[in-house]
């Protein structure tokens, strides 16, 4: 891979805040044209990685390069950023917010006006340009945040959990926009708590405790998952406790109305589950093997240390 193909990289990056280690030996290269996903539980280090990419914070050790430059504050004139807590001015209109952020980017007024019409039309907000930002729906506010992140025509756009708290329809619309911009050449790095969104990323990493536990496509990540998953649908909410610690049952996690039973032996898990249910005067419902998904990986990575997680 040539240097021109790498738009964001971290080389043995470590960062601490007081006694808390936020990043621990992070190695990552994001390639031009990717939609790259950052996945991990709260406090995993995702926001720290994004803030570091934009030059807001610096590594304690190692090197972070944005668009090939260690001077990330200078390079971010070619990057866009939508932080997790994006602050719109609710008592200002959509266009007034755009003009304000355009001035903060140092863009000429005429250029801001021209770009605003183009980008607000693309995200479906041009017709709402005179509406106060505080009167926008949650999905429309996120589209405005996206528009502001795209004001400087970036080569890479970083978004930190941009759809948290947004309804499912608005999330789909938002991701449709990301796909459009990506197909036009924009590299996107996005953190998300939603595994259906993670599926949409060309590659993704799992992060926990400041360490990258695995990187790859969905297929590559799942191919390294070392267990089988058994689906068990039961109305017994105590079933998880019944199954805990049983032979061949590594874990049991509730997904909707079903348990995903993690096992190293499918038949052994059935036998153990049947015994557990019998002890509580219940009959074991149907228990069938299913393909693991990213949700199963997320639970495994979130609940284990880096040394315990599959690589």
Secondary structure, DSSP 8 states (H G I E B T S, - for coil): --GGGEEEEEEEEEEEETTEEEEEEEEEEEETT-EEEEE--TTSSHHHHHHHHTTSS--SEEEEEETTBS-HHHHGGGEEEE-TT----TTSBHHHHHHHHHHHTT--HHHHHHHHHHHHHHTT-GGGTTSBGGGS-HHHHHHHHHHHHTTT--SEEEEESTTTT--HHHHHHHHHHHHHHHHTT-EEEEE-S-HHHHHTSSEEEEEETTEEEEEE-HHHHHHT--SEEEEEE-S-TTHHHHHTT-TTEEEEEEETTEEEEEES-HHHHHHHHHHHHHHTT-----EEEE---HHHHHHHHHTS-TTTS--
